[in-house]
C-alpha cells in the first residue's frame, strides 16, 4: 500500500530522524511477516490501527 503521508506523519517522521533514528526502522520494534523491521510510517499506521481496535473493544 502506497499512501500519501499526512502532515502529522511527516512531522513525526522528521522528529524521529532528527532524534538520530532511521526512517527504515521504528520505535515499537514492529516487524513484518518476513521478520524485517517495518519502516516508521508503516509501523505508525499499524499502531494507530491497533489503538483504534483497542478503543473499540475489539
PyMOL Python script that loads the backbone (N, CA, C, O; Angstrom):
from pymol import cmd

cmd.read_pdbstr("""\
ATOM      1  N   UNK A   1       0.848  -1.172   0.000  1.00  0.00           N
ATOM      2  CA  UNK A   1       0.000   0.000   0.000  1.00  0.00           C
ATOM      3  C   UNK A   1       0.894   1.236   0.000  1.00  0.00           C
ATOM      4  O   UNK A   1       1.758   1.384   0.864  1.00  0.00           O
ATOM      5  N   UNK A   2       0.689   2.103  -0.952  1.00  0.00           N
ATOM      6  CA  UNK A   2       1.462   3.329  -1.052  1.00  0.00           C
ATOM      7  C   UNK A   2       0.504   4.500  -0.898  1.00  0.00           C
ATOM      8  O   UNK A   2      -0.219   4.845  -1.833  1.00  0.00           O
ATOM      9  N   UNK A   3       0.498   5.110   0.277  1.00  0.00           N
ATOM     10  CA  UNK A   3      -0.412   6.192   0.590  1.00  0.00           C
ATOM     11  C   UNK A   3       0.387   7.449   0.883  1.00  0.00           C
ATOM     12  O   UNK A   3       1.474   7.387   1.458  1.00  0.00           O
ATOM     13  N   UNK A   4      -0.155   8.587   0.487  1.00  0.00           N
ATOM     14  CA  UNK A   4       0.499   9.860   0.760  1.00  0.00           C
ATOM     15  C   UNK A   4       0.570  10.088   2.263  1.00  0.00           C
ATOM     16  O   UNK A   4      -0.381   9.795   2.988  1.00  0.00           O
ATOM     17  N   UNK A   5       1.690  10.607   2.724  1.00  0.00           N
ATOM     18  CA  UNK A   5       1.849  10.903   4.151  1.00  0.00           C
ATOM     19  C   UNK A   5       1.010  12.112   4.537  1.00  0.00           C
ATOM     20  O   UNK A   5       0.890  13.076   3.781  1.00  0.00           O
ATOM     21  N   UNK A   6       0.439  12.039   5.719  1.00  0.00           N
ATOM     22  CA  UNK A   6      -0.278  13.184   6.263  1.00  0.00           C
ATOM     23  C   UNK A   6       0.734  14.154   6.869  1.00  0.00           C
ATOM     24  O   UNK A   6       1.905  13.817   7.045  1.00  0.00           O
ATOM     25  N   UNK A   7       0.268  15.358   7.184  1.00  0.00           N
ATOM     26  CA  UNK A   7       1.145  16.349   7.817  1.00  0.00           C
ATOM     27  C   UNK A   7       1.652  15.827   9.161  1.00  0.00           C
ATOM     28  O   UNK A   7       2.818  16.027   9.503  1.00  0.00           O
ATOM     29  N   UNK A   8       0.787  15.163   9.922  1.00  0.00           N
ATOM     30  CA  UNK A   8       1.209  14.617  11.219  1.00  0.00           C
ATOM     31  C   UNK A   8       2.271  13.534  11.037  1.00  0.00           C
ATOM     32  O   UNK A   8       3.251  13.493  11.782  1.00  0.00           O
ATOM     33  N   UNK A   9       2.081  12.661  10.053  1.00  0.00           N
ATOM     34  CA  UNK A   9       3.070  11.614   9.792  1.00  0.00           C
ATOM     35  C   UNK A   9       4.416  12.221   9.412  1.00  0.00           C
ATOM     36  O   UNK A   9       5.459  11.774   9.890  1.00  0.00           O
ATOM     37  N   UNK A  10       4.392  13.241   8.553  1.00  0.00           N
ATOM     38  CA  UNK A  10       5.638  13.915   8.165  1.00  0.00           C
ATOM     39  C   UNK A  10       6.325  14.523   9.376  1.00  0.00           C
ATOM     40  O   UNK A  10       7.540  14.404   9.533  1.00  0.00           O
ATOM     41  N   UNK A  11       5.545  15.176  10.234  1.00  0.00           N
ATOM     42  CA  UNK A  11       6.098  15.808  11.431  1.00  0.00           C
ATOM     43  C   UNK A  11       6.732  14.764  12.345  1.00  0.00           C
ATOM     44  O   UNK A  11       7.850  14.951  12.825  1.00  0.00           O
ATOM     45  N   UNK A  12       6.022  13.673  12.584  1.00  0.00           N
ATOM     46  CA  UNK A  12       6.545  12.623  13.465  1.00  0.00           C
ATOM     47  C   UNK A  12       7.774  11.946  12.865  1.00  0.00           C
ATOM     48  O   UNK A  12       8.720  11.631  13.587  1.00  0.00           O
ATOM     49  N   UNK A  13       7.769  11.718  11.551  1.00  0.00           N
ATOM     50  CA  UNK A  13       8.925  11.111  10.890  1.00  0.00           C
ATOM     51  C   UNK A  13      10.136  12.034  10.972  1.00  0.00           C
ATOM     52  O   UNK A  13      11.244  11.580  11.259  1.00  0.00           O
ATOM     53  N   UNK A  14       9.934  13.323  10.722  1.00  0.00           N
ATOM     54  CA  UNK A  14      11.048  14.273  10.811  1.00  0.00           C
ATOM     55  C   UNK A  14      11.644  14.294  12.206  1.00  0.00           C
ATOM     56  O   UNK A  14      12.865  14.337  12.360  1.00  0.00           O
ATOM     57  N   UNK A  15      10.787  14.266  13.230  1.00  0.00           N
ATOM     58  CA  UNK A  15      11.290  14.251  14.606  1.00  0.00           C
ATOM     59  C   UNK A  15      12.060  12.962  14.874  1.00  0.00           C
ATOM     60  O   UNK A  15      13.128  12.999  15.486  1.00  0.00           O
ATOM     61  N   UNK A  16      11.539  11.833  14.429  1.00  0.00           N
ATOM     62  CA  UNK A  16      12.190  10.531  14.593  1.00  0.00           C
ATOM     63  C   UNK A  16      13.596  10.570  13.991  1.00  0.00           C
ATOM     64  O   UNK A  16      14.558  10.108  14.605  1.00  0.00           O
ATOM     65  N   UNK A  17      13.702  11.126  12.786  1.00  0.00           N
ATOM     66  CA  UNK A  17      15.003  11.219  12.114  1.00  0.00           C
ATOM     67  C   UNK A  17      15.905  12.234  12.812  1.00  0.00           C
ATOM     68  O   UNK A  17      17.098  11.986  12.987  1.00  0.00           O
ATOM     69  N   UNK A  18      15.340  13.379  13.211  1.00  0.00           N
ATOM     70  CA  UNK A  18      16.127  14.414  13.901  1.00  0.00           C
ATOM     71  C   UNK A  18      16.705  13.894  15.214  1.00  0.00           C
ATOM     72  O   UNK A  18      17.759  14.350  15.658  1.00  0.00           O
ATOM     73  N   UNK A  19      16.016  12.945  15.826  1.00  0.00           N
ATOM     74  CA  UNK A  19      16.499  12.349  17.077  1.00  0.00           C
ATOM     75  C   UNK A  19      17.586  11.299  16.832  1.00  0.00           C
ATOM     76  O   UNK A  19      18.037  10.633  17.764  1.00  0.00           O
ATOM     77  N   UNK A  20      18.002  11.157  15.567  1.00  0.00           N
ATOM     78  CA  UNK A  20      19.104  10.250  15.248  1.00  0.00           C
ATOM     79  C   UNK A  20      18.692   8.865  14.795  1.00  0.00           C
ATOM     80  O   UNK A  20      19.522   7.958  14.735  1.00  0.00           O
ATOM     81  N   UNK A  21      17.423   8.692  14.478  1.00  0.00           N
ATOM     82  CA  UNK A  21      16.928   7.381  14.066  1.00  0.00           C
ATOM     83  C   UNK A  21      16.820   7.277  12.552  1.00  0.00           C
ATOM     84  O   UNK A  21      16.937   8.274  11.839  1.00  0.00           O
ATOM     85  N   UNK A  22      16.598   6.076  12.076  1.00  0.00           N
ATOM     86  CA  UNK A  22      16.493   5.782  10.653  1.00  0.00           C
ATOM     87  C   UNK A  22      15.024   5.625  10.273  1.00  0.00           C
ATOM     88  O   UNK A  22      14.263   4.975  10.990  1.00  0.00           O
ATOM     89  N   UNK A  23      14.623   6.216   9.149  1.00  0.00           N
ATOM     90  CA  UNK A  23      13.239   6.115   8.678  1.00  0.00           C
ATOM     91  C   UNK A  23      12.845   4.677   8.363  1.00  0.00           C
ATOM     92  O   UNK A  23      11.658   4.352   8.328  1.00  0.00           O
ATOM     93  N   UNK A  24      13.829   3.818   8.134  1.00  0.00           N
ATOM     94  CA  UNK A  24      13.555   2.418   7.811  1.00  0.00           C
ATOM     95  C   UNK A  24      13.347   1.565   9.057  1.00  0.00           C
ATOM     96  O   UNK A  24      13.188   0.348   8.952  1.00  0.00           O
ATOM     97  N   UNK A  25      13.346   2.187  10.233  1.00  0.00           N
ATOM     98  CA  UNK A  25      13.167   1.471  11.498  1.00  0.00           C
ATOM     99  C   UNK A  25      12.021   2.121  12.264  1.00  0.00           C
ATOM    100  O   UNK A  25      11.499   3.151  11.838  1.00  0.00           O
ATOM    101  N   UNK A  26      11.627   1.532  13.382  1.00  0.00           N
ATOM    102  CA  UNK A  26      10.527   2.091  14.166  1.00  0.00           C
ATOM    103  C   UNK A  26      10.775   1.881  15.654  1.00  0.00           C
ATOM    104  O   UNK A  26      11.483   0.949  16.037  1.00  0.00           O
ATOM    105  N   UNK A  27      10.193   2.746  16.507  1.00  0.00           N
ATOM    106  CA  UNK A  27      10.443   2.666  17.946  1.00  0.00           C
ATOM    107  C   UNK A  27       9.696   1.537  18.652  1.00  0.00           C
ATOM    108  O   UNK A  27       9.964   1.260  19.821  1.00  0.00           O
ATOM    109  N   UNK A  28       8.778   0.890  17.969  1.00  0.00           N
ATOM    110  CA  UNK A  28       7.974  -0.166  18.588  1.00  0.00           C
ATOM    111  C   UNK A  28       8.543  -1.547  18.309  1.00  0.00           C
ATOM    112  O   UNK A  28       7.995  -2.553  18.760  1.00  0.00           O
ATOM    113  N   UNK A  29       9.648  -1.598  17.560  1.00  0.00           N
ATOM    114  CA  UNK A  29      10.294  -2.863  17.180  1.00  0.00           C
ATOM    115  C   UNK A  29       9.340  -3.780  16.419  1.00  0.00           C
ATOM    116  O   UNK A  29       9.442  -5.004  16.507  1.00  0.00           O
ATOM    117  N   UNK A  30       8.411  -3.180  15.672  1.00  0.00           N
ATOM    118  CA  UNK A  30       7.457  -3.955  14.879  1.00  0.00           C
ATOM    119  C   UNK A  30       8.144  -4.484  13.628  1.00  0.00           C
ATOM    120  O   UNK A  30       8.943  -3.791  12.998  1.00  0.00           O
ATOM    121  N   UNK A  31       7.817  -5.721  13.283  1.00  0.00           N
ATOM    122  CA  UNK A  31       8.394  -6.355  12.099  1.00  0.00           C
ATOM    123  C   UNK A  31       7.281  -6.905  11.218  1.00  0.00           C
ATOM    124  O   UNK A  31       6.176  -7.188  11.682  1.00  0.00           O
ATOM    125  N   UNK A  32       7.596  -7.046   9.947  1.00  0.00           N
ATOM    126  CA  UNK A  32       6.661  -7.635   9.006  1.00  0.00           C
ATOM    127  C   UNK A  32       6.671  -9.147   9.111  1.00  0.00           C
ATOM    128  O   UNK A  32       7.397  -9.720   9.924  1.00  0.00           O
ATOM    129  N   UNK A  33       5.868  -9.782   8.292  1.00  0.00           N
ATOM    130  CA  UNK A  33       5.798 -11.244   8.299  1.00  0.00           C
ATOM    131  C   UNK A  33       7.132 -11.884   7.953  1.00  0.00           C
ATOM    132  O   UNK A  33       7.395 -13.027   8.327  1.00  0.00           O
ATOM    133  N   UNK A  34       7.975 -11.143   7.237  1.00  0.00           N
ATOM    134  CA  UNK A  34       9.289 -11.673   6.858  1.00  0.00           C
ATOM    135  C   UNK A  34      10.338 -11.472   7.948  1.00  0.00           C
ATOM    136  O   UNK A  34      11.492 -11.868   7.781  1.00  0.00           O
ATOM    137  N   UNK A  35       9.940 -10.856   9.063  1.00  0.00           N
ATOM    138  CA  UNK A  35      10.849 -10.651  10.183  1.00  0.00           C
ATOM    139  C   UNK A  35      11.661  -9.372  10.113  1.00  0.00           C
ATOM    140  O   UNK A  35      12.385  -9.043  11.053  1.00  0.00           O
ATOM    141  N   UNK A  36      11.549  -8.652   9.014  1.00  0.00           N
ATOM    142  CA  UNK A  36      12.291  -7.395   8.877  1.00  0.00           C
ATOM    143  C   UNK A  36      11.525  -6.261   9.544  1.00  0.00           C
ATOM    144  O   UNK A  36      10.294  -6.259   9.544  1.00  0.00           O
ATOM    145  N   UNK A  37      12.246  -5.294  10.115  1.00  0.00           N
ATOM    146  CA  UNK A  37      11.574  -4.171  10.773  1.00  0.00           C
ATOM    147  C   UNK A  37      10.696  -3.395   9.795  1.00  0.00           C
ATOM    148  O   UNK A  37      11.065  -3.189   8.639  1.00  0.00           O
ATOM    149  N   UNK A  38       9.536  -2.973  10.273  1.00  0.00           N
ATOM    150  CA  UNK A  38       8.682  -2.099   9.473  1.00  0.00           C
ATOM    151  C   UNK A  38       9.279  -0.698   9.489  1.00  0.00           C
ATOM    152  O   UNK A  38       9.869  -0.279  10.484  1.00  0.00           O
ATOM    153  N   UNK A  39       9.123   0.021   8.387  1.00  0.00           N
ATOM    154  CA  UNK A  39       9.577   1.402   8.375  1.00  0.00           C
ATOM    155  C   UNK A  39       8.689   2.227   9.311  1.00  0.00           C
ATOM    156  O   UNK A  39       7.608   1.785   9.700  1.00  0.00           O
ATOM    157  N   UNK A  40       9.149   3.409   9.662  1.00  0.00           N
ATOM    158  CA  UNK A  40       8.468   4.222  10.661  1.00  0.00           C
ATOM    159  C   UNK A  40       7.001   4.479  10.304  1.00  0.00           C
ATOM    160  O   UNK A  40       6.124   4.287  11.146  1.00  0.00           O
ATOM    161  N   UNK A  41       6.722   4.907   9.078  1.00  0.00           N
ATOM    162  CA  UNK A  41       5.350   5.266   8.704  1.00  0.00           C
ATOM    163  C   UNK A  41       4.435   4.046   8.710  1.00  0.00           C
ATOM    164  O   UNK A  41       3.309   4.128   9.200  1.00  0.00           O
ATOM    165  N   UNK A  42       4.889   2.932   8.182  1.00  0.00           N
ATOM    166  CA  UNK A  42       4.072   1.714   8.193  1.00  0.00           C
ATOM    167  C   UNK A  42       3.769   1.290   9.624  1.00  0.00           C
ATOM    168  O   UNK A  42       2.634   0.934   9.942  1.00  0.00           O
ATOM    169  N   UNK A  43       4.775   1.326  10.483  1.00  0.00           N
ATOM    170  CA  UNK A  43       4.578   0.956  11.889  1.00  0.00           C
ATOM    171  C   UNK A  43       3.644   1.944  12.582  1.00  0.00           C
ATOM    172  O   UNK A  43       2.794   1.538  13.375  1.00  0.00           O
ATOM    173  N   UNK A  44       3.791   3.230  12.292  1.00  0.00           N
ATOM    174  CA  UNK A  44       2.919   4.259  12.882  1.00  0.00           C
ATOM    175  C   UNK A  44       1.466   3.979  12.510  1.00  0.00           C
ATOM    176  O   UNK A  44       0.579   4.043  13.361  1.00  0.00           O
ATOM    177  N   UNK A  45       1.229   3.675  11.254  1.00  0.00           N
ATOM    178  CA  UNK A  45      -0.139   3.383  10.802  1.00  0.00           C
ATOM    179  C   UNK A  45      -0.675   2.112  11.460  1.00  0.00           C
ATOM    180  O   UNK A  45      -1.852   2.045  11.814  1.00  0.00           O
ATOM    181  N   UNK A  46       0.170   1.119  11.622  1.00  0.00           N
ATOM    182  CA  UNK A  46      -0.234  -0.109  12.319  1.00  0.00           C
ATOM    183  C   UNK A  46      -0.595   0.194  13.773  1.00  0.00           C
ATOM    184  O   UNK A  46      -1.581  -0.327  14.295  1.00  0.00           O
ATOM    185  N   UNK A  47       0.202   1.033  14.418  1.00  0.00           N
ATOM    186  CA  UNK A  47      -0.073   1.395  15.813  1.00  0.00           C
ATOM    187  C   UNK A  47      -1.410   2.126  15.926  1.00  0.00           C
ATOM    188  O   UNK A  47      -2.175   1.870  16.856  1.00  0.00           O
ATOM    189  N   UNK A  48      -1.697   3.027  14.995  1.00  0.00           N
ATOM    190  CA  UNK A  48      -2.982   3.724  15.016  1.00  0.00           C
ATOM    191  C   UNK A  48      -4.137   2.752  14.813  1.00  0.00           C
ATOM    192  O   UNK A  48      -5.180   2.880  15.454  1.00  0.00           O
ATOM    193  N   UNK A  49      -3.954   1.781  13.922  1.00  0.00           N
ATOM    194  CA  UNK A  49      -4.984   0.775  13.686  1.00  0.00           C
ATOM    195  C   UNK A  49      -5.209  -0.075  14.936  1.00  0.00           C
ATOM    196  O   UNK A  49      -6.351  -0.337  15.315  1.00  0.00           O
ATOM    197  N   UNK A  50      -4.127  -0.502  15.570  1.00  0.00           N
ATOM    198  CA  UNK A  50      -4.240  -1.287  16.804  1.00  0.00           C
ATOM    199  C   UNK A  50      -4.910  -0.488  17.913  1.00  0.00           C
ATOM    200  O   UNK A  50      -5.724  -1.021  18.667  1.00  0.00           O
ATOM    201  N   UNK A  51      -4.563   0.796  18.010  1.00  0.00           N
ATOM    202  CA  UNK A  51      -5.187   1.656  19.024  1.00  0.00           C
ATOM    203  C   UNK A  51      -6.684   1.775  18.760  1.00  0.00           C
ATOM    204  O   UNK A  51      -7.488   1.714  19.690  1.00  0.00           O
ATOM    205  N   UNK A  52      -7.057   1.945  17.492  1.00  0.00           N
ATOM    206  CA  UNK A  52      -8.470   2.032  17.135  1.00  0.00           C
ATOM    207  C   UNK A  52      -9.226   0.768  17.500  1.00  0.00           C
ATOM    208  O   UNK A  52     -10.346   0.832  18.008  1.00  0.00           O
ATOM    209  N   UNK A  53      -8.613  -0.385  17.240  1.00  0.00           N
ATOM    210  CA  UNK A  53      -9.242  -1.653  17.601  1.00  0.00           C
ATOM    211  C   UNK A  53      -9.378  -1.775  19.113  1.00  0.00           C
ATOM    212  O   UNK A  53     -10.404  -2.233  19.615  1.00  0.00           O
ATOM    213  N   UNK A  54      -8.355  -1.369  19.828  1.00  0.00           N
ATOM    214  CA  UNK A  54      -8.386  -1.437  21.294  1.00  0.00           C
ATOM    215  C   UNK A  54      -9.476  -0.519  21.842  1.00  0.00           C
ATOM    216  O   UNK A  54     -10.257  -0.913  22.708  1.00  0.00           O
ATOM    217  N   UNK A  55      -9.517   0.707  21.326  1.00  0.00           N
ATOM    218  CA  UNK A  55     -10.510   1.674  21.793  1.00  0.00           C
ATOM    219  C   UNK A  55     -11.933   1.215  21.490  1.00  0.00           C
ATOM    220  O   UNK A  55     -12.864   1.539  22.227  1.00  0.00           O
ATOM    221  N   UNK A  56     -12.101   0.455  20.396  1.00  0.00           N
ATOM    222  CA  UNK A  56     -13.417  -0.055  20.016  1.00  0.00           C
ATOM    223  C   UNK A  56     -13.770  -1.339  20.769  1.00  0.00           C
ATOM    224  O   UNK A  56     -14.882  -1.852  20.645  1.00  0.00           O
ATOM    225  N   UNK A  57     -12.823  -1.848  21.544  1.00  0.00           N
ATOM    226  CA  UNK A  57     -13.079  -3.053  22.321  1.00  0.00           C
ATOM    227  C   UNK A  57     -12.984  -4.333  21.517  1.00  0.00           C
ATOM    228  O   UNK A  57     -13.557  -5.353  21.900  1.00  0.00           O
ATOM    229  N   UNK A  58     -12.263  -4.291  20.402  1.00  0.00           N
ATOM    230  CA  UNK A  58     -12.133  -5.497  19.568  1.00  0.00           C
ATOM    231  C   UNK A  58     -11.039  -6.398  20.057  1.00  0.00           C
ATOM    232  O   UNK A  58     -10.799  -7.452  19.468  1.00  0.00           O
TER     233      UNK A  58
END
""", "prot")
cmd.dss("prot")
cmd.show_as("cartoon", "prot")
cmd.util.cbc("prot")
cmd.orient("prot")
